[in-house]
């Protein structure tokens, strides 16, 4: 059965490989800058940030392993014993692109355990385009389904719906993007779930590469940049108001700069803004809802 150190070691190696893959994909010669940090209550991490590339205007690939006594607020939420020793480790990724036609992508894979034997895995990958391309959306979801099917054919429909429900802004009545997969509290078979988390982590760069390569050379102007800023504002709203990972990190004394690395470099809130009818922006707005992207056979 997989042990904490083995899981932690995979996450550290995954961070290395993803950073290398993204530097190659960006192609500008820009490198990730590493910032090592320690958590006063126990543990720490490696924050790696990227800025000013040909594809990625701002991004981060973060590894963390924090541990210590369970804070009361988290213990109550998770129905665990306050003060029990916990370990939480994983990799989180957010990339904000320069070109408005290249989507924002987010992913994380994580592991949590508490003394006494309680453990679980969680994670996922999801995409937030400024402009939704239906063909590219289908290809991305097919790759997510293929990744899930390696472990269990029931995973994709379940985790795709979980992403649709989770990455949703109820105050806007719209999804954050086109979803992907999201899962949490996988705990029945440790080795099976660890292998699945490895497959999801390893799928990150292959899932982003075609979205970059197909869109990075598309021409854009001020109209597209203005729409990108608007769509980024919705990303900010979700992360600050609804995202459980952001709340968990802040409530457990995580490093604020690393947690808020997910914010875009700029965003814009126009009062009561709505796209003009019969425009690409209006089409994307109409598609911000749960959709069936690929056939599902369970």
C-alpha positions in Angstrom: 0.0 0.0 0.0 1.3 3.4 -1.0 2.9 5.4 1.8 3.0 9.2 2.4 6.6 9.5 1.3 6.0 7.7 -2.0 3.0 9.9 -2.7 4.9 13.0 -1.8 7.8 11.9 -4.0 5.5 11.5 -7.0 4.1 15.0 -6.5 7.5 16.5 -6.3 8.6 14.7 -9.5 5.4 15.7 -11.2 6.1 19.3 -10.4 9.5 19.0 -12.0 8.2 17.3 -15.2 5.3 19.7 -15.6 7.5 22.8 -15.3 9.9 21.3 -17.9 7.0 20.5 -20.2 5.5 24.0 -19.9 8.8 25.7 -20.5 9.2 23.7 -23.7 5.6 24.4 -24.8 6.0 28.1 -24.2 9.1 28.2 -26.2 10.3 31.7 -25.2 13.2 30.6 -23.1 11.5 31.9 -20.0 12.0 29.7 -17.0 10.0 29.1 -13.8 11.3 30.9 -10.8 11.3 28.9 -7.5 10.4 30.2 -4.1 10.9 27.8 -1.2 8.8 28.4 1.9 8.1 27.0 5.3 4.8 26.8 7.2 5.2 27.9 10.8 2.9 25.1 12.0 4.7 22.5 10.0 5.8 21.7 6.5 6.2 24.0 3.5 6.5 23.9 -0.2 8.1 24.9 -3.5 6.2 27.7 -5.3 7.3 28.0 -9.0 6.0 31.0 -10.9 6.2 31.8 -14.6 5.7 35.2 -16.2 6.2 37.1 -19.5 6.4 34.1 -21.8 5.2 33.8 -25.4 2.2 31.7 -24.3 1.9 32.1 -20.5 1.6 35.6 -19.2 1.3 34.4 -15.6 1.3 31.0 -14.1 2.4 28.7 -11.3 3.1 25.1 -10.6 3.1 24.7 -6.8 4.1 21.7 -4.6 3.3 21.7 -0.9 3.4 19.4 2.0 1.9 20.8 5.2 1.3 19.0 8.5 0.6 19.5 12.1 -2.4 19.6 14.5 -5.8 19.8 12.8 -7.2 23.4 13.2 -10.6 23.5 14.9 -12.4 25.0 11.9 -11.2 22.4 9.5 -11.8 19.6 12.0 -15.4 20.6 12.4 -15.9 20.9 8.7 -14.4 17.5 8.0 -15.9 15.9 11.1 -12.5 14.9 12.4 -10.8 15.3 15.8 -9.5 18.8 16.6 -5.7 18.6 17.2 -5.2 15.3 15.4 -2.0 15.3 13.3 -2.7 15.7 9.6 -0.6 15.7 6.4 -1.8 17.4 3.2 0.4 17.3 0.1 -0.1 17.9 -3.6 0.5 19.9 -6.7 -1.6 22.8 -7.9 -1.4 24.5 -11.3 -3.0 27.6 -12.8 -1.9 29.1 -16.1 -3.1 32.4 -17.5 -2.3 32.8 -21.3 -1.3 35.9 -23.2 -3.5 35.2 -26.3 -7.2 35.5 -25.6 -7.9 32.4 -27.7 -5.7 30.1 -25.5 -7.7 29.0 -22.5 -6.9 29.4 -18.8 -6.2 25.9 -17.4 -6.3 24.7 -13.8 -5.4 21.4 -12.2 -4.5 19.9 -8.9 -3.8 16.5 -7.5 -3.7 16.1 -3.7 -3.5 13.7 -0.8 -4.7 14.1 2.8 -4.3 11.9 5.8 -4.9 12.0 9.5 -3.4 10.0 12.2 -5.5 6.9 12.8 -5.7 5.8 9.2 -8.1 8.3 7.6 -6.9 9.3 4.1 -8.2 10.4 0.7 -7.2 11.7 -2.7 -8.6 14.5 -4.8 -7.9 16.5 -7.8 -8.9 17.2 -11.4 -8.3 19.3 -14.5 -10.6 22.0 -16.0 -10.4 24.6 -18.7 -11.7 28.2 -18.8 -11.7 29.6 -22.4 -12.3 33.2 -23.1 -13.7 31.9 -26.5 -15.2 28.4 -26.4 -14.3 26.2 -29.4 -16.7 23.2 -29.5 -14.3 20.9 -31.4 -11.5 21.7 -29.0 -13.8 21.2 -26.1 -14.8 17.8 -27.3 -11.1 16.8 -27.8 -10.2 17.9 -24.3 -13.1 16.0 -22.7 -12.3 12.9 -24.7 -8.8 13.0 -23.3 -10.3 13.3 -19.8 -12.6 10.4 -20.4 -9.7 8.3 -21.7 -7.7 9.1 -18.6 -10.6 8.1 -16.4 -11.4 4.9 -18.3 -7.9 3.6 -17.6 -9.0 3.1 -14.0 -12.8 2.9 -14.1 -15.4 3.6 -16.9 -17.7 5.0 -14.3 -15.3 7.7 -13.3 -15.7 10.2 -16.3 -19.5 10.6 -16.1 -19.3 11.0 -12.3 -16.3 13.3 -12.2 -17.4 15.3 -15.2 -20.7 16.1 -13.5 -18.8 16.9 -10.3 -16.8 19.5 -12.2 -19.9 21.0 -13.8 -21.5 21.3 -10.4 -18.3 22.6 -8.6 -16.9 25.1 -11.2 -20.2 27.0 -11.2 -20.9 30.6 -10.3 -24.4 30.6 -8.8 -24.5 34.3 -8.5 -23.9 34.6 -12.3 -25.9 31.5 -13.3 -23.0 30.4 -15.4 -20.2 27.8 -15.4 -16.6 29.0 -15.0 -15.6 27.4 -18.3 -16.1 24.1 -20.1 -15.3 22.0 -17.0 -13.3 18.8 -17.1 -13.1 16.4 -14.2 -13.1 17.0 -10.5 -13.1 14.4 -7.7 -12.5 14.3 -3.9 -12.5 11.9 -1.0 -11.4 8.9 -2.9 -10.5 6.5 -0.1 -11.8 3.0 -0.6 -8.7 1.6 -2.4 -5.5 3.5 -1.8 -3.3 1.9 -4.5 -6.1 2.2 -7.1 -6.8 5.8 -6.3 -3.1 6.7 -6.1 -2.6 5.3 -9.6 -5.6 7.3 -10.9 -4.2 10.5 -9.4 -0.9 9.7 -11.1 -2.7 9.3 -14.4 -4.5 12.6 -14.0 -1.3 14.4 -13.1 0.6 12.9 -16.0 -2.3 14.0 -18.4 -1.9 17.7 -17.6 0.7 18.7 -20.2 -0.8 16.5 -23.0 -4.2 18.0 -22.3 -2.9 21.6 -22.6 -0.5 21.2 -25.5 -3.2 21.0 -28.3 -5.1 23.9 -26.8 -1.9 26.0 -27.0 -0.7 24.8 -30.4 -4.1 25.4 -32.0 -4.6 28.9 -30.6 -1.3 30.6 -29.9 -0.9 32.1 -33.4 -4.5 33.4 -33.8 -4.6 37.1 -34.4 -6.4 39.3 -31.8 -7.0 43.0 -31.0 -8.4 45.2 -28.3 -11.9 43.7 -28.5 -10.6 40.2 -27.7 -8.3 41.6 -25.0 -11.3 43.4 -23.4 -13.3 40.2 -23.4 -10.4 38.2 -22.0 -10.3 40.7 -19.0 -14.0 40.2 -18.5 -13.7 36.4 -18.5 -10.8 36.6 -16.1 -13.0 38.5 -13.7 -15.3 35.5 -13.4 -12.3 33.3 -12.7 -11.4 35.6 -9.8 -14.9 35.6 -8.5 -15.0 31.8 -8.3 -11.6 31.4 -6.7 -12.2 34.0 -4.0 -15.9 33.3 -3.3 -16.5 29.6 -3.9 -13.2 27.6 -4.2 -12.8 25.2 -1.3 -9.0 24.8 -2.0 -8.5 28.5 -1.5 -10.4 28.5 1.7 -8.6 25.4 3.0 -5.2 26.9 2.3 -6.0 30.1 4.1 -7.7 28.5 7.0 -4.8 26.0 7.6 -2.2 28.8 7.6 -0.9 28.2 4.1 1.3 30.6 2.3 -0.9 33.4 1.0 1.2 34.3 -2.0 1.2 30.7 -3.1 -2.5 30.3 -2.6 -3.4 33.5 -4.5 -1.0 32.6 -7.3 -4.1 31.6 -9.1 -5.2 35.2 -9.7 -4.7 36.6 -13.2 -2.3 39.5 -13.7 -5.3 41.8 -14.7 -9.1 41.5 -14.8 -11.9 43.9 -15.5 -15.4 44.3 -14.1 -17.7 46.4 -16.3 -20.9 47.4 -14.6 -23.8 45.2 -15.9 -21.7 44.2 -18.9 -23.3 42.0 -21.6 -21.8 41.1 -25.0 -23.3 42.4 -28.1 -25.8 40.0 -29.8 -24.6 37.8 -32.6 -20.9 38.1 -31.7 -18.3 35.4 -30.8 -18.4 36.8 -27.2 -22.2 36.3 -27.1 -21.8 32.8 -28.4 -19.3 31.9 -25.7 -21.6 33.5 -23.1 -24.5 31.2 -24.3 -22.3 28.1 -23.9 -21.4 28.7 -20.2 -23.6 25.9 -19.0 -23.1 22.1 -18.4 -22.8 20.3 -21.7 -22.4 16.8 -22.9 -19.1 16.8 -24.8 -18.4 13.1 -25.6 -20.6 10.0 -25.7 -20.6 8.2 -22.3 -21.0 4.4 -22.1 -20.8 3.0 -18.6 
